[in-house]
Amino acid sequence: MIEQMFPNVNWDRLWDATMETIYMSAVSVFFTFIIGVALGLVLFLTAKNNLWENKPVNVVTAGFVNLFRSIPFIILLVLLIPFTTALIGTMLGPSAALPALIFGAAPFYARMVEIGLREVDKGVIEASRSMGATHSQIIFKVLLPESMPALISGITVTAIALISYTAMAGVIGAGGLGDFAYREGFQRYNDDVTLAATIAILIVVFIVQIVGDQLTRVLDKR
């Protein structure tokens, strides 16, 4: 029955494309989390009345975040082609999409990290300072643990956005389900191939959402 519904789908190619999408999403989510948390911490800590209050650093970091967050992803892909080629050695394939995916998502996630840190009770931070905690202890033992449910919830939303970004990257040769749907579905008028790729993307998104929601519930002690 499935073969009758999807007569033009090459299932081995669909599986390979799904693995490429998962690879691009997983690697970019990992680096987006690291960079996003670092940028979010700088944004929060250098703001007025915070531990590292520093207006010039805050303004420059906020400007960098706002700049890259405002550029549409498909344009960012094209703008970063020279950088990607110099870094990866090619502009084609799943690995070539990683720089644009990370540059596109990390600033977006940094703002979510900053919002999560702002929700931490100021009284807990002041209590830690009054007990003689160092800045690093406040960051790693108070701020990050207290905001972890928000950080996980934020990276889940960002991961789902990254999966959609990988589909767009496929249009310019990055591989994955977007490339599969575009080249073997849209360009060859095989609607069943496009539908199969869409279903595969939806399954990946649902799995990410379920895992993210479960982690958030486990970490949220309120």
C-alpha atoms as one frame of an Amber mdcrd trajectory, in Angstrom:
protein
   0.000   0.000   0.000   2.808   2.394   0.890   4.450   1.729  -2.475   1.167
   2.583  -4.195   0.900   5.865  -2.263   4.559   6.796  -2.881   5.489   5.161
  -6.224   8.413   7.510  -6.969  10.116   7.541  -3.570  13.577   6.013  -3.333
  13.450   4.919   0.316  17.221   4.473   0.643  17.727   8.029  -0.612  15.000
   9.283   1.738  16.756   7.593   4.679  20.117   9.095   3.685  18.511  12.549
   3.365  16.910  12.150   6.799  20.293  11.254   8.324  21.848  14.329   6.651
  19.116  16.546   8.143  19.644  15.020  11.596  23.421  15.499  11.258  23.084
  19.186  10.283  20.524  19.811  13.019  22.423  18.007  15.801  25.808  19.644
  15.124  24.340  23.112  14.687  22.184  22.758  17.838  25.268  21.778  19.859
  27.316  24.796  18.754  24.288  27.104  18.891  23.762  26.106  22.537  27.408
  26.780  23.454  27.685  30.096  21.582  24.163  31.203  22.481  24.691  30.635
  26.212  28.019  32.524  26.073  26.484  35.488  24.218  23.395  35.458  26.453
  25.565  35.522  29.575  27.554  38.477  28.230  24.325  40.321  27.373  22.907
  39.699  30.842  26.019  40.179  32.974  27.177  43.395  31.267  23.741  45.036
  31.544  23.074  47.804  34.075  23.277  46.757  37.767  24.581  43.273  36.943
  27.853  41.549  37.881  29.968  42.729  34.941  28.178  46.019  34.158  29.915
  47.376  31.088  27.905  49.505  28.676  30.330  49.458  25.675  30.619  45.644
  25.753  26.859  45.313  26.167  26.157  47.662  23.252  28.630  45.898  20.923
  27.337  42.426  21.843  23.714  43.518  21.464  24.555  45.060  18.080  26.193
  41.824  16.868  23.225  39.760  18.062  20.650  42.097  16.541  22.529  42.262
  13.222  22.753  38.508  12.615  19.281  37.900  14.075  17.789  40.321  11.561
  19.310  38.853   8.383  16.930  36.418   6.617  18.472  32.943   6.646  18.425
  32.391   2.880  20.371  35.669   2.420  22.793  34.748   5.222  23.485  31.468
   3.402  24.540  33.360   0.293  26.502  36.034   2.209  28.554  33.375   4.018
  29.487  31.373   0.902  33.062  32.846   0.754  33.550  32.221   4.493  32.108
  28.702   4.205  34.292  27.856   1.227  37.402  29.096   3.049  36.486  27.191
   6.234  35.084  23.905   4.863  36.657  23.862   1.398  33.336  23.621  -0.425
  29.920  25.289  -0.475  28.079  22.001  -1.119  27.061  19.215   1.233  25.696
  19.031   4.793  28.901  20.270   6.481  28.939  23.385   4.286  25.575  24.438
   5.734  26.829  24.390   9.327  28.428  27.889   9.507  25.277  29.582   8.214
  23.048  27.477  10.474  25.104  28.365  13.560  25.496  32.075  12.668  21.766
  32.255  11.966  20.564  30.497  15.126  23.088  31.412  17.865  22.112  35.134
  18.081  18.438  34.181  18.134  19.081  31.731  20.969  21.290  34.253  22.828
  18.271  36.532  23.305  16.277  33.600  24.687  19.131  32.858  27.095  19.192
  36.493  28.224  15.419  36.380  28.871  15.817  33.134  30.816  18.564  34.645
  32.985  16.435  37.713  33.725  13.773  35.416  35.191  16.163  34.173  37.880
  15.141  35.539  41.292  17.388  38.521  42.132  17.120  37.583  45.796  18.924
  34.290  45.151  21.776  36.138  43.427  22.048  38.712  46.244  22.003  35.944
  48.858  24.871  34.205  47.060  26.864  37.457  46.909  26.268  38.138  50.597
  27.653  34.677  51.408  30.856  35.519  49.552  30.261  33.565  46.326  32.582
  34.518  43.473  31.265  35.602  40.095  32.045  32.234  38.540  30.230  30.453
  41.383  27.182  32.687  40.902  27.203  31.969  37.158  27.731  28.203  37.273
  25.977  27.358  40.559  23.117  29.862  40.572  22.330  31.527  37.236  22.733
  28.581  34.847  21.102  25.899  37.072  18.186  28.196  37.978  17.558  29.131
  34.339  18.156  25.640  32.891  14.443  24.838  32.226  14.170  28.084  30.215
  17.458  27.324  28.410  16.252  23.826  27.428  12.858  25.141  26.364  14.609
  27.813  24.292  17.008  25.415  22.594  14.057  23.167  21.729  12.358  26.048
  19.916  15.678  26.929  18.260  16.284  23.301  17.208  12.932  23.202  15.434
  13.799  26.466  13.672  17.162  24.940  12.673  15.415  21.929  11.120  13.449
  24.324   8.907  16.698  26.162   8.114  18.286  22.863   6.931  15.387  22.462
   4.506  16.114  25.930   3.067  19.837  25.153   2.895  19.014  22.074   0.817
  17.804  24.314  -1.993  21.379  25.543  -2.610  22.946  22.076  -2.393  23.395
  21.363   1.302  21.702  17.973   1.060  19.143  16.675   3.540  15.381  16.437
   3.226  15.036  19.942   1.766  17.356  19.050  -1.092  15.557  15.705  -1.547
  12.124  17.367  -1.679  13.305  20.114  -4.042  15.388  18.136  -6.546  13.598
  14.780  -6.610  10.132  16.051  -5.747   9.497  19.581  -6.966  11.826  19.667
  -9.999  10.614  16.246 -11.268   6.922  16.871 -10.516   6.896  13.934  -8.062
   4.426  15.185  -5.474   4.626  11.918  -3.541   8.375  12.481  -2.978   7.731
  15.990  -1.618   5.004  14.596   0.656   7.289  11.810   1.924  10.058  14.319
   2.700   7.560  16.568   4.495   6.330  13.672   6.630   9.950  12.760   7.497
  10.676  16.374   8.571   7.509  16.458  10.683   8.513  13.213  12.427  11.949
  14.664  13.264  10.324  17.876  14.566   7.827  15.970  16.724  10.611  13.846
  18.251  12.680  16.960  19.063   9.641  18.684  20.614   8.737  15.650  22.758
  12.328  15.179  23.997  12.683  18.918  24.712   9.369  19.106  26.605  10.287
  16.047  28.668  13.714  17.466  29.583  12.144  20.797  30.565   9.635  19.052
  32.842  12.396  16.992  34.492  14.573  20.057  35.146  11.772  22.373  36.294
  11.611  21.985  40.092   8.919  24.630  40.642
